[in-house]
Amino acid sequence: MKMKTLLPGLVSGVLLAACGGPLPEEMDAQEQLGTTESAVCEGWDSGARLCTWKCTSSATQWSAVGAGVVAYGQCQSYANAQCGRTAYATCWSK
């Protein structure tokens, strides 16, 4: 990935977080999921400590693992590894 592509994305994520917006790790699920499913995604700031993911949009269940296994900032990459592809949605839940 080129630095010109990486840097603006990183900066915008930091600015969003600083302004109270969702952190980059939480944005995917909030952007993709419907109202019913997004209730699962409560966010790190509200005390959620389970890295939660769905591999496909048609999956009927979420998978989750505690923050003791996955560090903050690593939820998306962990979920991708578990799915063997880019996870449909990842977020932090309670």
Residue pairs with C-beta under 8 A, 6 or more apart in sequence:
9 24
13 23
13 24
13 27
16 22
16 23
16 24
16 27
17 23
17 24
22 30
22 43
23 43
23 44
25 44
25 72
25 73
25 75
25 76
25 90
25 91
25 92
26 41
26 43
26 44
26 91
26 92
28 76
28 89
28 90
28 91
29 38
29 40
29 41
29 89
29 90
29 91
30 38
30 41
30 91
32 57
32 88
32 89
33 40
33 41
33 89
37 89
40 52
40 62
40 91
40 93
41 48
41 52
41 89
41 91
41 92
41 93
42 48
42 91
42 92
42 93
42 94
43 91
43 92
44 72
44 92
46 94
47 94
48 91
48 92
48 93
48 94
49 66
49 67
49 92
49 94
50 64
50 65
50 66
50 67
50 92
50 93
50 94
51 64
51 65
51 66
51 67
51 69
51 70
51 74
51 75
51 78
51 79
51 90
51 92
52 62
52 63
52 64
52 75
52 90
52 91
52 92
52 93
53 62
53 63
53 64
53 75
53 78
53 79
53 82
53 83
53 87
53 88
53 89
53 90
53 91
54 61
54 62
54 63
54 87
54 88
54 89
55 63
55 79
55 82
55 83
55 84
55 85
55 87
55 88
56 88
57 88
59 88
62 93
63 79
63 82
64 93
65 78
69 78
70 78
72 92
75 90
75 91
75 92
76 87
76 90
79 87
79 90
80 86
80 87
